[in-house]
Amino acid sequence: MKKLAVVFWTSSGNTELMADAIVDGAKEANAEVDKIQALQFNMSIASEYDSIAFGCPAMGDEILEEYEFEPMFRSVLPLLTTKRFSLFGSYGWGDGEWMRQWEEVCVENGAIPLQSGIIASYSPDESVLLELKQLGKNLVS
């Protein structure tokens, strides 16, 4: 059985709704899945999973949350060169630049996401939730 970690940081709850959709999809695919807040995740925990979905909303000037999420993500980034992983998150302004920059950081470090990051403007609508549910299945297939 494949094991998936859905690691997220949320302020308003939108990114957690997105995480829940990924969890639902992975469970439908009969995977073992854990939903973990960013502060609870680290390199040793990451090594226990076959795949990981990372979720963080755009903050401030379209950046990752810089006190909890980004330090955790930077610490596990070297391990992602050998893992299936994907990115997701929500934003309330801008055009999704934070996701493009996040993907670039991954690629520059030799870690290629399974697919382009999934983003939602504010709260995810039904089409985004369905896309995230499919992502949960894809990460464990």
Secondary structure, 3 states (H helix, E strand, C coil): CCEEEEEECCCCCHHHHHHHHHHHHHHHCCCEEEEEEHHHCCHHHHCCCCEEEEECCCECCCECCCCCHHHHHHHHHHHHHHCEEEEEEEECCCCCHHHHHHHHHHHHCCCCCCCCCEEEECCCCHHHHHHHHHHHHHHCC
